[in-house]
Amino acid sequence: MTQRVGWAGMGLALAAMAGLTLPLAAQSLIERDAARQAERAARVAAGDKAYKRKQWNVAREHYQTGCDEDGYGEACFKVARMEERGEGTQRSMALAFTYYRLGCTMQYGPSCDRAGYLASGNDGIERNDEQAFEMFYFGCSFKSAESCSNFGFMHDFGRGTAQDRVKARELYLKACDMGSPNGCTNQGMMLIEGLGGPADPAQGRAFLKRACDAGHKPGCEKLAMASGKTPAKPATSAVAAAPAAKPALSQADYRMGLEAFDRDQFPVAYRNLRPFADQGDTTAEYAVGFMHAYGQGANRDYLDAARFLVRAARKGDKRAEELLGIIGPNISQAQFVYMIDAEGPDMSSLSAFDYEVEVYCQFRGPNCATWRKRYQQAEDANNRRAFSEQLARAWRQSAPDARFGNDPRRGGETFAACIRRQVRTRGATAGSTLVDYDCF
């Protein structure tokens, strides 16, 4: 069953909105349809109530019935989410992918977006660009802003379709107008670089500002680069500066944050719990790491997720350790992307440079177009010396991430250098146990 309304049902609904008198049989049909919709919503609400109480089996039963018997897309999405997180069952990404696709066929946009993301070769699902393209197409049609942004990405880089940056630019704009900060960032870069249409750096910076104002970290970083700004260096002084005073934290704020987290009110939870996580509270560290891992109430950022989850796991939090196991491949990809942007690709040969740039782009690195352009410039260079000098100039533009400074535990080794050592010795996708996160 699906949520589609047949032509007869649409005619009855239009007649009712127009104030026309309907036959008793037609009125009864509308009433029955409304009752079915209310029953579906009530079933999902009952599942949500059980889910918040961590009554996994009860929640799963409600969602499963809503998906299989009611044909309710949101219920299928929530079955998939439980499979993906291994809640009440052994984690199965194959089943999660199946239910996300099923939710998409029932016109639930977020389910299409997640199915498309997995079909792009993430979380153990084999890459199928044509399938991802189809999922993002339907998600965008069903008003999912992130699907529209991802659909633009597919056109931008020619995945599952011929490359069409004019179309990509249209889709990024649509996604931005629908509320996707990622769409605003991509649209801004298209305007700045003159891709898919005339260049307009001023308008591009305006789109990047929209993304940054919405809390999108890549948008803020690109806005700073486009504006010619670099992070300010602290002034040197013979006298060490006094440490900044920690903000006063209230137990009422802490309880409010935990309650909001349990109710899936993630923006409130993040706002209240982040200060406690920064000061080392284990439960808050897990919650903040979870929200960064799933992009709930905060930007999806696997490095920030790992930073907080590793801290909690080292203090014995089993939930944090389990979640690290689930998102380990995503963290490895994020580390590789960070390494390329901070340290640059392997410069030992053009083939090594090309390989790491392609892996970077496959992992959806934000500066894919820039690194590909630099590779092309290097390939066109007359000799290896010119190639090395060009790379050195490119790498000097990179600034270290302020979140990850030198760590005495690593003997003064920077975060980027640690990641580079791990990737060179263990591979780009290594990392599934706590011992693999010694760079955090």
N, C-alpha and C positions, 0 to 999 in steps of 0.2 A: 504494500500500500504506500502511496505518496501523499504529499500535501497539495497536489495540484487540484484546482477547482475546475470542474467540467464546464463546457459552454452553457449548459442549462443552469447550473448553479450560479454562474456569473450573471446570467440574465436575470435570475431571481434576485440576486443581491443588488443589481443596478435598479431594478424596479422598486425594491424596498427603499433604496436611498432616494429615489425620485418621489417617494410618497404615494406610489400607486397602490391601489387595493389589490391584494393577491388572493388567489383561491386558497381555501383552507388547506388543501393538500400541499400547495407550494409553501405556505407559511410553516407547515409542519416539517417540511424538508429543511428549511433554513434553521428552524429551531433544533432539529436533530444534528445538523452540521455544527452548530454552535456548541451543543452539548458535547459532541465528540472532541472538539477543540479544547473545551474546558477540562474534559477527562484526561486528555494527553498532557496538558499543562500541569494538572494536579498530580499525575503520576511522576513526572519529572521533579516537581517540587518535593514530593515524598522521598524520591531518591536523593535529592540534594540535602534534605534534612538528615537522612541516615548517613550520607557521605561526610557531612560536617562532624558527625559523632564518631566517625571512623568505623561505622557498622558496614563494612565493605560488602558482605554477602547480601544484606538487605538492600543497599543502594544498587548493587549490580542487578538484583532481581527486578527492581522498578525500571531501571534504564533498559535492561534487556527486553522487557515486555513492551516498553514504549517504542523501542526500535523494531523488534521483530513483528509485533502484532499491530501496533498503531501506525507504523511507518512514519515515525517522528524523527526528523533529522537531528535535532538537538540531543535526543536520547541516544542515538547511534554514536554521536560525537563523544558523549560521556562514557559510553562503554569502551570506545577506543582509548580514551584518556586513561581509564583504569587499567587497560591492558598495557599501555605504554609505560605507566608508572609501576606496574606490578602490584597493584593494590587489591588484596584479597585473592590473588592468583599469581602464578609464576609469570614473569614478564614475557610477553610475546609481541615483538614488533610486527611480525607478519599478520597476526590477528588485528592488532591496532590499525595497521594500514588498511586491512579489509574493511573494518568498521568506519574508518575515516572516509573511505571511498563511498561506502554505503550511505553515510550521512550526507555526502555531497550530492548523490543522486536524489536525495530527498530535499534538496534546495537549501541546505544549511551552509552558508558561506564559510564560516570558520573551519568546518570540516573539510571543505574543498582546499582551503589554504594549507592545512596541515598535511593532507594527502599529497598535494603538489610538492610541498617541502620534502617529504619522505621520498617521493618518486624522483627527486633531483639527486638521489644517491646519498641520503643522510640516514644516520642511525641504523645502519645495517641493511637497508633496503636497496636493492640493485637499481642503479641509475637507469631511468627510462625517460628521456627528455620529451618524447611525444606524449606520454601519459601525464607528466608534470604539466606540460603545456595545456592539455585538456582540462586538468583539475583547476589550474589558475584561471583559465577562461571562464569556467562555470562559476568559480568563486567570485570573480569580478562581476559576472552577470547577476549574482545573488547578493550584491552590495557589500562584499568583503573588501575593505580598503587595502589590506595587506596583499590580498590576491591580485588586485589591480596593479600594485607596485611590482609584485613578482612576475605578473604577466608582461609588464613592461620590460623587466630584466630579461625574460626569454626572447623578446624581440630585439633588445639591445645587443645581446651577445649571440643571437642566432641559434638558440637552443630549441629544438623541436619545431623550428620554422626557419624560414630565410631571415637573415639579419635585416631589420627594418627600424632604423633609429628614429625616423619620423614618427612611426607608430609608437615606439618606445616612449618618446617624449610626450605624446598625447596621453599615454597611459600613466606615466609618472605624474603628470599634472592632475589627471582625474583622481589618482590615489591620494595626492596631497590635499586636494579639495575635499575628499571624503574623510580626511583626518589621519592619514598615514604619515608620520614624520619621516619614515624611510623614503616614501614617495617624494616628499619635499626635498630631501637631501639629493636624491638622484636627479630630480628636475633641476635643482640648482647647479649641479655639476654639468649637466647637458648644456645649460645656458652659458656657463662660464667657458666650457671647452668648445662651444659651437657645434655640438653633435646633434644631428637630426633637425637642424634649422640654424638660423642666424645666431651668432654669439651675442650675448647681452650680459656682460659681467655684473652690472649693477642689479639687474633683475635676478640674476643667479644668486647673488649674495642675499637678496631679500628672501628667496626661498630657503636658503641655508639658515637664515635667521629664524624663519618660521619653525624649522625643524629643531633648531637649538632651543628656542623658547618653549618647545614642547618637551624638552628634556632629552632630546636625541643626541647622545654623545658624539657619534660620527659627524652629525650636522655641525655641532659646535667646533669640532676639530677642523673640519673643512672650511668653515667660516673664518676661523683664525688664519688658516693658510691662505685663503683667498684675499683676506684683508692685509696680508703681509705682516701678521703679528706672530711673535714667538713667545713662549713662556718666559716670564721675567725671572732673572737669576737673583737669588737672595744677596743682599749687600754683605760684604765681608766686614768684620769688625774684630778688634782685639778682644772685646768683651763678648762672651757668649750671650745670645739673646735669651731672655727668660722664657720658659715653655708657656705656651698659650693655656689659659685656664680652661678646664673642661666644662662644658655646659652642665647646668644643674639638671638632673634627670629625676623625673617623678615616677613613683611606682604606679600611679594612676595611669600615666601615659603608657607604661609597660603593659599593664593589664589590658588597656584599651587596644594596644597593638596586637597582643596575642588573641584577643577575642575577635578582632577584625580579620586576622589571618585565618582563624578557624571558620569564619563566615565567608571566606573568599572575597573580603572587601580589601583588596590588595593595596590600592593607593594609600588608604588610611593606615594599614598595617606597616607598609614600608616607611612612611613618614614617622611613625611612632617608634618602630623597632630599630631603624638604622643607627641612631645614636648609641643604643645599647650594644649593638653588634660591633660598632667601632671601638667600644670600650671593653670588649671581650666577653660579653654574655653569651654563653654557648647556645641557648635556645634561640636567641635573637640572631646569632650568626647563621644557624641552620635556616631560619625563616627568610632572612635576607638573601642567603645563597640560593634558596629555592626560588624566590621571586625573580632573581637575576637569571636563573637557569631557564625559567619558563616565560620570561617577559611579562610577568604579572605584577603590575604596580610599579615596575621599573623597566629600564631598557634591558632586552635580552643581551647579556654580556657574559660569555662563558668564563672569561678570565676573572671577572669580579665574582661570579658564582663560585669558582674554584677557590678564590682567595678566602672567602668566608667559610665555605664548606670544609676546606682542609683544616682551618683553625678548629672548627667544631669537632671534626673527626679525630684530630690529634688529642682532644680532651675526652674521647670516648663516646661521642654521639654516633650511635649506630645508624640513625636515619641519614645523617650527613654522609657517612661512609657508603651507604647503599646508593644514595643519589649520585655520588661521585662515580660509582660503578656504572650507573645508567648513562650519565652524560660524558663519560670518559672520552669517547671518540670525538665529541664536539669540542671538548677542552683541547684535545690534541690538535684539531684543526685550527682553533683560535690561537694556540701557541705558535703554530707554523706561520699564520698570517702576521702575528705580532713580530715574529723573528724577521720576516722579510721586510716589513715596514721599518723596523728599528735597525737591523743589521745589514739588510740587503741580501740578494740571492748569492749563491755560490759563484764566485768569479774565476774559478780555476779553468773553465772553458766555456765557450759559447753554448755548447750542448747542455752543460750543467746549469748555466744561467737560464736557458730556455725551459728546461725541465721544471726548475723550481718556480718560475713565473707561471707556467701552465698549472702546476699544482696549486699555487696561490690563487689563481683565477677560478679553478675548480672549487676551491674552498670559499669562494665568493668574497675574496679580499676586496676592500673598498677602493683600492688604488690600482685595480687590474689594468685599466686603460693606460695609466701612467707607466706602469712597469712594462707593459707590452711595447709602448712607444720607446722606452729606454732600451729595451732589448733590440728593437729594430735599428735604433741609432748605433748601438754597439756592433750589431751585425754589419752595418754599413761602414764601420770605421776601417781605415786602411791597414791598421796593424794592431797587435795586441797591446802595445803601449798606450795607444790612444784609447783602446777599450778600457784598460785599467784606470786611466786618468778620468775617463767619463764616469765610471762607476764610483770612483772616490768622490767626485763632485756631487753625485746624486746622494751618496750615503751621508755626506756632511750635512745635508738638509734635514736628516731625521733627528728628532729630539726624543730622549728617553721618556717613558711614561712615568709621570710623577707618582703613580700609585705603587710602583715597584722600584724602589731605590736599591742601593747597595745593601747587602745583608751580611752582617758579620758572620752569621752561621755558614755562609757560602764563601767565607774567606775574602769578602770584598768583591766577589764576582757580581756583575750586574745581572738583572733579571734576563735581559735580552741575550747576554752571553751564555747564561745558564741554559736557556731554551735552545740556543744554537748548538751547544754541546750535546744536549739530549737528542735533538732531531738528527744531528750528524751521526750519533752512535746508535740510536734506537729506532729511527725512522719517523716519518711525519705523522703516523697514526698510532704511535705507541702510547701507552698510558691507560691502565685500567685499574690499578691498585694504588693504595695510599703512598706506597714507597716511590711510585713514579712521579709524585708531585713535590719533589724536594726543592724545586725552584720557587715554591710559594712560601 
